[in-house]
Amino acid sequence: MPFLEVDAASTSQRCPRCGHTERANRPIRDSFRCRRCGLAGPADVVAGVNVRDRARSAWAFVTMPVPPPA
Ligand SMILES: [Zn+2]
């Protein structure tokens, strides 16, 4: 598994719940789904949560939306 540098791209691939970072967390451009814990949400929201990770408060409003059928 390739490990990515810490940059905007990997931020958008990082799970804000368990911290798992993997390219496969982003099955499609606009969607995030953690391969480890299953947390899912809009990718821009996930990236935004990661950016604000120190606040530890932003993720609460994302309520595990059911991902669209592949
Ligand atoms: Zn996760």
N, CA, C, O and the ligand as a Tripos MOL2 file, in Angstrom:
@<TRIPOS>MOLECULE
protein
  281   279    71     0     0
PROTEIN
NO_CHARGES

@<TRIPOS>ATOM
      1 N           0.8450   -1.2020    0.0000 N.3       1 MET1
      2 CA          0.0000    0.0000    0.0000 C.3       1 MET1
      3 C           0.8770    1.2470    0.0000 C.2       1 MET1
      4 O           1.7320    1.4030    0.8710 O.2       1 MET1
      5 N           0.6750    2.1120   -0.9460 N.am      2 PRO2
      6 CA          1.4770    3.3400   -0.9520 C.3       2 PRO2
      7 C           1.0340    4.2820    0.1420 C.2       2 PRO2
      8 O          -0.1610    4.4640    0.3740 O.2       2 PRO2
      9 N           1.9850    4.8710    0.8060 N.am      3 PHE3
     10 CA          1.6570    5.8940    1.7880 C.3       3 PHE3
     11 C           1.8960    7.2700    1.2000 C.2       3 PHE3
     12 O           2.8970    7.5070    0.5240 O.2       3 PHE3
     13 N           0.9890    8.1500    1.4560 N.am      4 LEU4
     14 CA          1.0310    9.4610    0.8280 C.3       4 LEU4
     15 C           1.6260   10.4910    1.7570 C.2       4 LEU4
     16 O           1.5570   10.3660    2.9790 O.2       4 LEU4
     17 N           2.1990   11.4870    1.1730 N.am      5 GLU5
     18 CA          2.6430   12.6180    1.9710 C.3       5 GLU5
     19 C           1.4310   13.3130    2.5830 C.2       5 GLU5
     20 O           0.3180   13.2290    2.0630 O.2       5 GLU5
     21 N           1.6660   13.9890    3.6810 N.am      6 VAL6
     22 CA          0.5760   14.7390    4.3040 C.3       6 VAL6
     23 C           0.3440   16.0120    3.5070 C.2       6 VAL6
     24 O           1.1130   16.9710    3.5780 O.2       6 VAL6
     25 N          -0.7220   15.9870    2.7620 N.am      7 ASP7
     26 CA         -1.0600   17.1500    1.9480 C.3       7 ASP7
     27 C          -2.5690   17.1840    1.7860 C.2       7 ASP7
     28 O          -3.2820   16.4140    2.4300 O.2       7 ASP7
     29 N          -3.0440   18.0410    0.9580 N.am      8 ALA8
     30 CA         -4.4860   18.1780    0.8110 C.3       8 ALA8
     31 C          -5.1240   16.8770    0.3580 C.2       8 ALA8
     32 O          -6.2170   16.5210    0.7980 O.2       8 ALA8
     33 N          -4.4340   16.1740   -0.5230 N.am      9 ALA9
     34 CA         -5.0110   14.9450   -1.0490 C.3       9 ALA9
     35 C          -5.1730   13.9010    0.0520 C.2       9 ALA9
     36 O          -6.2320   13.2830    0.1670 O.2       9 ALA9
     37 N          -4.1530   13.7030    0.8460 N.am     10 SER10
     38 CA         -4.2550   12.6870    1.8810 C.3      10 SER10
     39 C          -5.2000   13.1300    2.9930 C.2      10 SER10
     40 O          -5.8430   12.3000    3.6350 O.2      10 SER10
     41 N          -5.2800   14.4180    3.2140 N.am     11 THR11
     42 CA         -6.2680   14.8970    4.1800 C.3      11 THR11
     43 C          -7.6550   14.4610    3.7700 C.2      11 THR11
     44 O          -8.4690   14.0700    4.6070 O.2      11 THR11
     45 N          -7.9200   14.5300    2.4790 N.am     12 SER12
     46 CA         -9.2430   14.1470    2.0070 C.3      12 SER12
     47 C          -9.4280   12.6450    2.0310 C.2      12 SER12
     48 O         -10.5360   12.1620    1.8000 O.2      12 SER12
     49 N          -8.3820   11.8990    2.3020 N.am     13 GLN13
     50 CA         -8.4780   10.4430    2.3660 C.3      13 GLN13
     51 C          -8.3870    9.9370    3.7980 C.2      13 GLN13
     52 O          -8.3940    8.7290    4.0350 O.2      13 GLN13
     53 N          -8.3030   10.8370    4.7320 N.am     14 ARG14
     54 CA         -8.1250   10.4380    6.1200 C.3      14 ARG14
     55 C          -9.4700   10.3660    6.8270 C.2      14 ARG14
     56 O         -10.2950   11.2740    6.7210 O.2      14 ARG14
     57 N          -9.6750    9.2760    7.5450 N.am     15 CYS15
     58 CA        -10.8980    9.1170    8.3040 C.3      15 CYS15
     59 C         -10.8060    9.9420    9.5840 C.2      15 CYS15
     60 O          -9.8590    9.7780   10.3530 O.2      15 CYS15
     61 N         -11.7720   10.8270    9.8250 N.am     16 PRO16
     62 CA        -11.7330   11.6520   11.0290 C.3      16 PRO16
     63 C         -12.0980   10.8730   12.2790 C.2      16 PRO16
     64 O         -11.8880   11.3640   13.3880 O.2      16 PRO16
     65 N         -12.6360    9.6790   12.1300 N.am     17 ARG17
     66 CA        -12.9950    8.8990   13.3100 C.3      17 ARG17
     67 C         -11.8550    8.0100   13.7650 C.2      17 ARG17
     68 O         -11.4970    8.0140   14.9430 O.2      17 ARG17
     69 N         -11.2850    7.2510   12.8500 N.am     18 CYS18
     70 CA        -10.2580    6.2900   13.2640 C.3      18 CYS18
     71 C          -8.8740    6.6650   12.7560 C.2      18 CYS18
     72 O          -7.8820    6.0480   13.1460 O.2      18 CYS18
     73 N          -8.7970    7.6690   11.8880 N.am     19 GLY19
     74 CA         -7.5060    8.1260   11.4300 C.3      19 GLY19
     75 C          -6.9340    7.3240   10.2760 C.2      19 GLY19
     76 O          -5.8320    7.6080    9.8070 O.2      19 GLY19
     77 N          -7.6620    6.3380    9.8210 N.am     20 HIS20
     78 CA         -7.1800    5.5200    8.7190 C.3      20 HIS20
     79 C          -7.1010    6.3550    7.4490 C.2      20 HIS20
     80 O          -8.0680    7.0180    7.0730 O.2      20 HIS20
     81 N          -5.9500    6.3210    6.7920 N.am     21 THR21
     82 CA         -5.7640    7.0950    5.5700 C.3      21 THR21
     83 C          -5.4220    6.1410    4.4420 C.2      21 THR21
     84 O          -4.4060    5.4460    4.4740 O.2      21 THR21
     85 N          -6.2760    6.1240    3.4660 N.am     22 GLU22
     86 CA         -6.0580    5.2120    2.3420 C.3      22 GLU22
     87 C          -6.7520    5.7750    1.1220 C.2      22 GLU22
     88 O          -7.8490    6.3270    1.2090 O.2      22 GLU22
     89 N          -6.0990    5.6270   -0.0110 N.am     23 ARG23
     90 CA         -6.7050    6.1260   -1.2310 C.3      23 ARG23
     91 C          -8.0620    5.4760   -1.4750 C.2      23 ARG23
     92 O          -8.9790    6.1120   -1.9960 O.2      23 ARG23
     93 N          -8.1830    4.2160   -1.1000 N.am     24 ALA24
     94 CA         -9.4360    3.4940   -1.2910 C.3      24 ALA24
     95 C         -10.5730    4.0390   -0.4420 C.2      24 ALA24
     96 O         -11.7340    3.6800   -0.6430 O.2      24 ALA24
     97 N         -10.2390    4.9050    0.5070 N.am     25 ASN25
     98 CA        -11.3100    5.5590    1.2460 C.3      25 ASN25
     99 C         -12.1460    6.4780    0.3490 C.2      25 ASN25
    100 O         -13.2320    6.9210    0.7210 O.2      25 ASN25
    101 N         -11.6170    6.7410   -0.8140 N.am     26 ARG26
    102 CA        -12.3180    7.6460   -1.7340 C.3      26 ARG26
    103 C         -12.7100    6.8840   -2.9970 C.2      26 ARG26
    104 O         -12.0850    7.0460   -4.0450 O.2      26 ARG26
    105 N         -13.7360    6.0620   -2.8950 N.am     27 PRO27
    106 CA        -14.1110    5.2400   -4.0520 C.3      27 PRO27
    107 C         -14.5270    6.0770   -5.2430 C.2      27 PRO27
    108 O         -14.2560    5.7220   -6.3900 O.2      27 PRO27
    109 N         -15.1810    7.1820   -4.9710 N.am     28 ILE28
    110 CA        -15.4810    8.1380   -6.0250 C.3      28 ILE28
    111 C         -15.1150    9.5260   -5.5420 C.2      28 ILE28
    112 O         -14.9430    9.7530   -4.3450 O.2      28 ILE28
    113 N         -14.9990   10.4390   -6.4630 N.am     29 ARG29
    114 CA        -14.4320   11.7510   -6.1580 C.3      29 ARG29
    115 C         -15.1330   12.4440   -4.9980 C.2      29 ARG29
    116 O         -14.4810   12.9830   -4.1040 O.2      29 ARG29
    117 N         -16.4350   12.4300   -5.0130 N.am     30 ASP30
    118 CA        -17.1650   13.2620   -4.0650 C.3      30 ASP30
    119 C         -17.6260   12.5240   -2.8200 C.2      30 ASP30
    120 O         -18.3720   13.0670   -2.0060 O.2      30 ASP30
    121 N         -17.1780   11.2870   -2.6770 N.am     31 SER31
    122 CA        -17.6420   10.4980   -1.5560 C.3      31 SER31
    123 C         -16.4630    9.9330   -0.7800 C.2      31 SER31
    124 O         -15.4270    9.5820   -1.3440 O.2      31 SER31
    125 N         -16.6520    9.8580    0.5230 N.am     32 PHE32
    126 CA        -15.6420    9.2580    1.3890 C.3      32 PHE32
    127 C         -16.2640    8.0690    2.0910 C.2      32 PHE32
    128 O         -17.4040    8.1310    2.5510 O.2      32 PHE32
    129 N         -15.5080    6.9870    2.1700 N.am     33 ARG33
    130 CA        -15.9570    5.8720    2.9820 C.3      33 ARG33
    131 C         -14.7320    5.1590    3.5290 C.2      33 ARG33
    132 O         -13.9000    4.6440    2.7830 O.2      33 ARG33
    133 N         -14.6480    5.1440    4.8560 N.am     34 CYS34
    134 CA        -13.4750    4.5550    5.4900 C.3      34 CYS34
    135 C         -13.4630    3.0410    5.2920 C.2      34 CYS34
    136 O         -14.4580    2.3590    5.5380 O.2      34 CYS34
    137 N         -12.3270    2.5360    4.8460 N.am     35 ARG35
    138 CA        -12.1920    1.1130    4.6100 C.3      35 ARG35
    139 C         -12.0240    0.3500    5.9230 C.2      35 ARG35
    140 O         -12.2040   -0.8670    5.9660 O.2      35 ARG35
    141 N         -11.6880    1.0510    6.9660 N.am     36 ARG36
    142 CA        -11.4570    0.3760    8.2420 C.3      36 ARG36
    143 C         -12.7220    0.3470    9.0990 C.2      36 ARG36
    144 O         -13.1440   -0.7150    9.5560 O.2      36 ARG36
    145 N         -13.3230    1.5180    9.3140 N.am     37 CYS37
    146 CA        -14.4270    1.5820   10.2710 C.3      37 CYS37
    147 C         -15.7760    1.8010    9.5940 C.2      37 CYS37
    148 O         -16.8180    1.7020   10.2420 O.2      37 CYS37
    149 N         -15.7640    2.1000    8.2910 N.am     38 GLY38
    150 CA        -17.0130    2.2110    7.5670 C.3      38 GLY38
    151 C         -17.6630    3.5780    7.6140 C.2      38 GLY38
    152 O         -18.7180    3.7870    7.0170 O.2      38 GLY38
    153 N         -17.0460    4.5020    8.3130 N.am     39 LEU39
    154 CA        -17.5960    5.8450    8.3540 C.3      39 LEU39
    155 C         -17.6630    6.4210    6.9410 C.2      39 LEU39
    156 O         -16.7200    6.2880    6.1620 O.2      39 LEU39
    157 N         -18.7760    7.0560    6.6250 N.am     40 ALA40
    158 CA        -18.9510    7.5810    5.2790 C.3      40 ALA40
    159 C         -19.5500    8.9730    5.3200 C.2      40 ALA40
    160 O         -20.2310    9.3470    6.2750 O.2      40 ALA40
    161 N         -19.2880    9.7280    4.2760 N.am     41 GLY41
    162 CA        -19.8470   11.0570    4.1800 C.3      41 GLY41
    163 C         -19.3280   11.7420    2.9330 C.2      41 GLY41
    164 O         -18.4610   11.2180    2.2330 O.2      41 GLY41
    165 N         -19.8650   12.9110    2.6670 N.am     42 PRO42
    166 CA        -19.3610   13.6870    1.5250 C.3      42 PRO42
    167 C         -17.8810   13.9980    1.7060 C.2      42 PRO42
    168 O         -17.4460   14.3830    2.7920 O.2      42 PRO42
    169 N         -17.1190   13.8290    0.6430 N.am     43 ALA43
    170 CA        -15.6730   13.9560    0.7680 C.3      43 ALA43
    171 C         -15.2500   15.3420    1.2180 C.2      43 ALA43
    172 O         -14.2980   15.4880    1.9850 O.2      43 ALA43
    173 N         -15.9540   16.3600    0.7410 N.am     44 ASP44
    174 CA        -15.5460   17.7050    1.1400 C.3      44 ASP44
    175 C         -15.7820   17.9330    2.6250 C.2      44 ASP44
    176 O         -15.0310   18.6620    3.2740 O.2      44 ASP44
    177 N         -16.8130   17.3180    3.1560 N.am     45 VAL45
    178 CA        -17.0730   17.4310    4.5930 C.3      45 VAL45
    179 C         -15.9880   16.7060    5.3750 C.2      45 VAL45
    180 O         -15.4930   17.2140    6.3820 O.2      45 VAL45
    181 N         -15.6230   15.5230    4.9110 N.am     46 VAL46
    182 CA        -14.5770   14.7700    5.5950 C.3      46 VAL46
    183 C         -13.2710   15.5490    5.5910 C.2      46 VAL46
    184 O         -12.5870   15.6370    6.6110 O.2      46 VAL46
    185 N         -12.9300   16.1110    4.4440 N.am     47 ALA47
    186 CA        -11.7020   16.8950    4.3670 C.3      47 ALA47
    187 C         -11.7820   18.1010    5.2870 C.2      47 ALA47
    188 O         -10.8070   18.4490    5.9520 O.2      47 ALA47
    189 N         -12.9390   18.7350    5.3230 N.am     48 GLY48
    190 CA        -13.1070   19.8820    6.1890 C.3      48 GLY48
    191 C         -12.9730   19.5060    7.6450 C.2      48 GLY48
    192 O         -12.3800   20.2470    8.4290 O.2      48 GLY48
    193 N         -13.5100   18.3780    8.0100 N.am     49 VAL49
    194 CA        -13.4000   17.8980    9.3830 C.3      49 VAL49
    195 C         -11.9390   17.6550    9.7290 C.2      49 VAL49
    196 O         -11.4890   17.9990   10.8220 O.2      49 VAL49
    197 N         -11.2010   17.0630    8.8020 N.am     50 ASN50
    198 CA         -9.7930   16.8100    9.0540 C.3      50 ASN50
    199 C          -9.0180   18.1060    9.2490 C.2      50 ASN50
    200 O          -8.1430   18.2000   10.1090 O.2      50 ASN50
    201 N          -9.3510   19.0890    8.4470 N.am     51 VAL51
    202 CA         -8.6760   20.3790    8.5860 C.3      51 VAL51
    203 C          -8.9470   20.9670    9.9620 C.2      51 VAL51
    204 O          -8.0750   21.5900   10.5680 O.2      51 VAL51
    205 N         -10.1630   20.7620   10.4460 N.am     52 ARG52
    206 CA        -10.5310   21.3110   11.7510 C.3      52 ARG52
    207 C         -10.3940   20.2740   12.8560 C.2      52 ARG52
    208 O         -11.0140   20.3900   13.9140 O.2      52 ARG52
    209 N          -9.5910   19.2810   12.6040 N.am     53 ASP53
    210 CA         -9.5320   18.1110   13.4820 C.3      53 ASP53
    211 C          -9.2440   18.4910   14.9250 C.2      53 ASP53
    212 O          -9.7420   17.8520   15.8520 O.2      53 ASP53
    213 N          -8.4460   19.5260   15.1170 N.am     54 ARG54
    214 CA         -8.0610   19.9110   16.4880 C.3      54 ARG54
    215 C          -9.2760   20.3400   17.2950 C.2      54 ARG54
    216 O          -9.2890   20.2270   18.5200 O.2      54 ARG54
    217 N         -10.2820   20.8270   16.6120 N.am     55 ALA55
    218 CA        -11.4780   21.2710   17.3160 C.3      55 ALA55
    219 C         -12.2950   20.0900   17.8250 C.2      55 ALA55
    220 O         -13.0010   20.2000   18.8280 O.2      55 ALA55
    221 N         -12.1940   18.9670   17.1320 N.am     56 ARG56
    222 CA        -12.8850   17.7440   17.5500 C.3      56 ARG56
    223 C         -14.3850   17.9550   17.7310 C.2      56 ARG56
    224 O         -14.9970   17.3430   18.6060 O.2      56 ARG56
    225 N         -14.9600   18.7900   16.9340 N.am     57 SER57
    226 CA        -16.3780   19.0660   17.1170 C.3      57 SER57
    227 C         -17.1870   19.0060   15.8280 C.2      57 SER57
    228 O         -18.4130   18.9120   15.8640 O.2      57 SER57
    229 N         -16.5120   19.0590   14.7100 N.am     58 ALA58
    230 CA        -17.2290   19.2670   13.4540 C.3      58 ALA58
    231 C         -17.8850   17.9870   12.9340 C.2      58 ALA58
    232 O         -18.8340   18.0490   12.1530 O.2      58 ALA58
    233 N         -17.3870   16.8420   13.3600 N.am     59 TRP59
    234 CA        -17.8680   15.6070   12.7490 C.3      59 TRP59
    235 C         -19.2750   15.2520   13.1970 C.2      59 TRP59
    236 O         -19.9540   14.4710   12.5310 O.2      59 TRP59
    237 N         -19.7160   15.8000   14.2920 N.am     60 ALA60
    238 CA        -20.9710   15.3680   14.8820 C.3      60 ALA60
    239 C         -22.1590   15.5470   13.9370 C.2      60 ALA60
    240 O         -23.1100   14.7660   13.9790 O.2      60 ALA60
    241 N         -22.1050   16.5800   13.0810 N.am     61 PHE61
    242 CA        -23.2600   16.8320   12.2280 C.3      61 PHE61
    243 C         -23.3320   15.9080   11.0400 C.2      61 PHE61
    244 O         -24.3360   15.9010   10.3260 O.2      61 PHE61
    245 N         -22.3000   15.1310   10.8090 N.am     62 VAL62
    246 CA        -22.3360   14.1640    9.7110 C.3      62 VAL62
    247 C         -22.8160   12.8360   10.2780 C.2      62 VAL62
    248 O         -22.1760   12.2540   11.1530 O.2      62 VAL62
    249 N         -23.9070   12.3830    9.7880 N.am     63 THR63
    250 CA        -24.5750   11.2610   10.4370 C.3      63 THR63
    251 C         -24.6020   10.0240    9.5560 C.2      63 THR63
    252 O         -25.6640    9.4720    9.2650 O.2      63 THR63
    253 N         -23.4470    9.6080    9.1450 N.am     64 MET64
    254 CA        -23.3110    8.3490    8.4330 C.3      64 MET64
    255 C         -24.3580    8.1730    7.3240 C.2      64 MET64
    256 O         -25.1530    7.2360    7.3910 O.2      64 MET64
    257 N         -24.3810    9.0290    6.3260 N.am     65 PRO65
    258 CA        -25.3500    8.8750    5.2380 C.3      65 PRO65
    259 C         -25.1390    7.5560    4.5070 C.2      65 PRO65
    260 O         -24.0120    7.0900    4.3400 O.2      65 PRO65
    261 N         -26.2110    6.9880    4.0900 N.am     66 VAL66
    262 CA        -26.1170    5.7470    3.3360 C.3      66 VAL66
    263 C         -25.5020    6.0500    1.9790 C.2      66 VAL66
    264 O         -26.0240    6.8800    1.2340 O.2      66 VAL66
    265 N         -24.4030    5.3890    1.6510 N.am     67 PRO67
    266 CA        -23.7590    5.6740    0.3640 C.3      67 PRO67
    267 C         -24.6370    5.2060   -0.7880 C.2      67 PRO67
    268 O         -25.3580    4.2160   -0.6590 O.2      67 PRO67
    269 N         -24.5800    5.9010   -1.8940 N.am     68 PRO68
    270 CA        -25.3890    5.4970   -3.0520 C.3      68 PRO68
    271 C         -24.9110    4.1530   -3.5910 C.2      68 PRO68
    272 O         -23.7460    3.7950   -3.4170 O.2      68 PRO68
    273 N         -25.7750    3.4280   -4.2270 N.am     69 PRO69
    274 CA        -25.3650    2.1420   -4.8050 C.3      69 PRO69
    275 C         -24.2150    2.3260   -5.7810 C.2      69 PRO69
    276 O         -24.2020    3.2760   -6.5630 O.2      69 PRO69
    277 N         -23.2750    1.4410   -5.7350 N.am     70 ALA70
    278 CA        -22.1060    1.5570   -6.5980 C.3      70 ALA70
    279 C         -22.5150    1.3760   -8.0650 C.2      70 ALA70
    280 O         -21.6670    1.4400   -8.9550 O.2      70 ALA70
    281 ZN        -12.3840    5.1070    9.8740 Zn       71 ZN71
@<TRIPOS>BOND
     1     1     2 1
     2     2     3 1
     3     3     4 2
     4     3     5 am
     5     5     6 1
     6     6     7 1
     7     7     8 2
     8     7     9 am
     9     9    10 1
    10    10    11 1
    11    11    12 2
    12    11    13 am
    13    13    14 1
    14    14    15 1
    15    15    16 2
    16    15    17 am
    17    17    18 1
    18    18    19 1
    19    19    20 2
    20    19    21 am
    21    21    22 1
    22    22    23 1
    23    23    24 2
    24    23    25 am
    25    25    26 1
    26    26    27 1
    27    27    28 2
    28    27    29 am
    29    29    30 1
    30    30    31 1
    31    31    32 2
    32    31    33 am
    33    33    34 1
    34    34    35 1
    35    35    36 2
    36    35    37 am
    37    37    38 1
    38    38    39 1
    39    39    40 2
    40    39    41 am
    41    41    42 1
    42    42    43 1
    43    43    44 2
    44    43    45 am
    45    45    46 1
    46    46    47 1
    47    47    48 2
    48    47    49 am
    49    49    50 1
    50    50    51 1
    51    51    52 2
    52    51    53 am
    53    53    54 1
    54    54    55 1
    55    55    56 2
    56    55    57 am
    57    57    58 1
    58    58    59 1
    59    59    60 2
    60    59    61 am
    61    61    62 1
    62    62    63 1
    63    63    64 2
    64    63    65 am
    65    65    66 1
    66    66    67 1
    67    67    68 2
    68    67    69 am
    69    69    70 1
    70    70    71 1
    71    71    72 2
    72    71    73 am
    73    73    74 1
    74    74    75 1
    75    75    76 2
    76    75    77 am
    77    77    78 1
    78    78    79 1
    79    79    80 2
    80    79    81 am
    81    81    82 1
    82    82    83 1
    83    83    84 2
    84    83    85 am
    85    85    86 1
    86    86    87 1
    87    87    88 2
    88    87    89 am
    89    89    90 1
    90    90    91 1
    91    91    92 2
    92    91    93 am
    93    93    94 1
    94    94    95 1
    95    95    96 2
    96    95    97 am
    97    97    98 1
    98    98    99 1
    99    99   100 2
   100    99   101 am
   101   101   102 1
   102   102   103 1
   103   103   104 2
   104   103   105 am
   105   105   106 1
   106   106   107 1
   107   107   108 2
   108   107   109 am
   109   109   110 1
   110   110   111 1
   111   111   112 2
   112   111   113 am
   113   113   114 1
   114   114   115 1
   115   115   116 2
   116   115   117 am
   117   117   118 1
   118   118   119 1
   119   119   120 2
   120   119   121 am
   121   121   122 1
   122   122   123 1
   123   123   124 2
   124   123   125 am
   125   125   126 1
   126   126   127 1
   127   127   128 2
   128   127   129 am
   129   129   130 1
   130   130   131 1
   131   131   132 2
   132   131   133 am
   133   133   134 1
   134   134   135 1
   135   135   136 2
   136   135   137 am
   137   137   138 1
   138   138   139 1
   139   139   140 2
   140   139   141 am
   141   141   142 1
   142   142   143 1
   143   143   144 2
   144   143   145 am
   145   145   146 1
   146   146   147 1
   147   147   148 2
   148   147   149 am
   149   149   150 1
   150   150   151 1
   151   151   152 2
   152   151   153 am
   153   153   154 1
   154   154   155 1
   155   155   156 2
   156   155   157 am
   157   157   158 1
   158   158   159 1
   159   159   160 2
   160   159   161 am
   161   161   162 1
   162   162   163 1
   163   163   164 2
   164   163   165 am
   165   165   166 1
   166   166   167 1
   167   167   168 2
   168   167   169 am
   169   169   170 1
   170   170   171 1
   171   171   172 2
   172   171   173 am
   173   173   174 1
   174   174   175 1
   175   175   176 2
   176   175   177 am
   177   177   178 1
   178   178   179 1
   179   179   180 2
   180   179   181 am
   181   181   182 1
   182   182   183 1
   183   183   184 2
   184   183   185 am
   185   185   186 1
   186   186   187 1
   187   187   188 2
   188   187   189 am
   189   189   190 1
   190   190   191 1
   191   191   192 2
   192   191   193 am
   193   193   194 1
   194   194   195 1
   195   195   196 2
   196   195   197 am
   197   197   198 1
   198   198   199 1
   199   199   200 2
   200   199   201 am
   201   201   202 1
   202   202   203 1
   203   203   204 2
   204   203   205 am
   205   205   206 1
   206   206   207 1
   207   207   208 2
   208   207   209 am
   209   209   210 1
   210   210   211 1
   211   211   212 2
   212   211   213 am
   213   213   214 1
   214   214   215 1
   215   215   216 2
   216   215   217 am
   217   217   218 1
   218   218   219 1
   219   219   220 2
   220   219   221 am
   221   221   222 1
   222   222   223 1
   223   223   224 2
   224   223   225 am
   225   225   226 1
   226   226   227 1
   227   227   228 2
   228   227   229 am
   229   229   230 1
   230   230   231 1
   231   231   232 2
   232   231   233 am
   233   233   234 1
   234   234   235 1
   235   235   236 2
   236   235   237 am
   237   237   238 1
   238   238   239 1
   239   239   240 2
   240   239   241 am
   241   241   242 1
   242   242   243 1
   243   243   244 2
   244   243   245 am
   245   245   246 1
   246   246   247 1
   247   247   248 2
   248   247   249 am
   249   249   250 1
   250   250   251 1
   251   251   252 2
   252   251   253 am
   253   253   254 1
   254   254   255 1
   255   255   256 2
   256   255   257 am
   257   257   258 1
   258   258   259 1
   259   259   260 2
   260   259   261 am
   261   261   262 1
   262   262   263 1
   263   263   264 2
   264   263   265 am
   265   265   266 1
   266   266   267 1
   267   267   268 2
   268   267   269 am
   269   269   270 1
   270   270   271 1
   271   271   272 2
   272   271   273 am
   273   273   274 1
   274   274   275 1
   275   275   276 2
   276   275   277 am
   277   277   278 1
   278   278   279 1
   279   279   280 2
@<TRIPOS>SUBSTRUCTURE
     1 MET1         2 RESIDUE 1 A MET
     2 PRO2         6 RESIDUE 1 A PRO
     3 PHE3        10 RESIDUE 1 A PHE
     4 LEU4        14 RESIDUE 1 A LEU
     5 GLU5        18 RESIDUE 1 A GLU
     6 VAL6        22 RESIDUE 1 A VAL
     7 ASP7        26 RESIDUE 1 A ASP
     8 ALA8        30 RESIDUE 1 A ALA
     9 ALA9        34 RESIDUE 1 A ALA
    10 SER10       38 RESIDUE 1 A SER
    11 THR11       42 RESIDUE 1 A THR
    12 SER12       46 RESIDUE 1 A SER
    13 GLN13       50 RESIDUE 1 A GLN
    14 ARG14       54 RESIDUE 1 A ARG
    15 CYS15       58 RESIDUE 1 A CYS
    16 PRO16       62 RESIDUE 1 A PRO
    17 ARG17       66 RESIDUE 1 A ARG
    18 CYS18       70 RESIDUE 1 A CYS
    19 GLY19       74 RESIDUE 1 A GLY
    20 HIS20       78 RESIDUE 1 A HIS
    21 THR21       82 RESIDUE 1 A THR
    22 GLU22       86 RESIDUE 1 A GLU
    23 ARG23       90 RESIDUE 1 A ARG
    24 ALA24       94 RESIDUE 1 A ALA
    25 ASN25       98 RESIDUE 1 A ASN
    26 ARG26      102 RESIDUE 1 A ARG
    27 PRO27      106 RESIDUE 1 A PRO
    28 ILE28      110 RESIDUE 1 A ILE
    29 ARG29      114 RESIDUE 1 A ARG
    30 ASP30      118 RESIDUE 1 A ASP
    31 SER31      122 RESIDUE 1 A SER
    32 PHE32      126 RESIDUE 1 A PHE
    33 ARG33      130 RESIDUE 1 A ARG
    34 CYS34      134 RESIDUE 1 A CYS
    35 ARG35      138 RESIDUE 1 A ARG
    36 ARG36      142 RESIDUE 1 A ARG
    37 CYS37      146 RESIDUE 1 A CYS
    38 GLY38      150 RESIDUE 1 A GLY
    39 LEU39      154 RESIDUE 1 A LEU
    40 ALA40      158 RESIDUE 1 A ALA
    41 GLY41      162 RESIDUE 1 A GLY
    42 PRO42      166 RESIDUE 1 A PRO
    43 ALA43      170 RESIDUE 1 A ALA
    44 ASP44      174 RESIDUE 1 A ASP
    45 VAL45      178 RESIDUE 1 A VAL
    46 VAL46      182 RESIDUE 1 A VAL
    47 ALA47      186 RESIDUE 1 A ALA
    48 GLY48      190 RESIDUE 1 A GLY
    49 VAL49      194 RESIDUE 1 A VAL
    50 ASN50      198 RESIDUE 1 A ASN
    51 VAL51      202 RESIDUE 1 A VAL
    52 ARG52      206 RESIDUE 1 A ARG
    53 ASP53      210 RESIDUE 1 A ASP
    54 ARG54      214 RESIDUE 1 A ARG
    55 ALA55      218 RESIDUE 1 A ALA
    56 ARG56      222 RESIDUE 1 A ARG
    57 SER57      226 RESIDUE 1 A SER
    58 ALA58      230 RESIDUE 1 A ALA
    59 TRP59      234 RESIDUE 1 A TRP
    60 ALA60      238 RESIDUE 1 A ALA
    61 PHE61      242 RESIDUE 1 A PHE
    62 VAL62      246 RESIDUE 1 A VAL
    63 THR63      250 RESIDUE 1 A THR
    64 MET64      254 RESIDUE 1 A MET
    65 PRO65      258 RESIDUE 1 A PRO
    66 VAL66      262 RESIDUE 1 A VAL
    67 PRO67      266 RESIDUE 1 A PRO
    68 PRO68      270 RESIDUE 1 A PRO
    69 PRO69      274 RESIDUE 1 A PRO
    70 ALA70      278 RESIDUE 1 A ALA
    71 ZN71       281 GROUP 0 **** ****
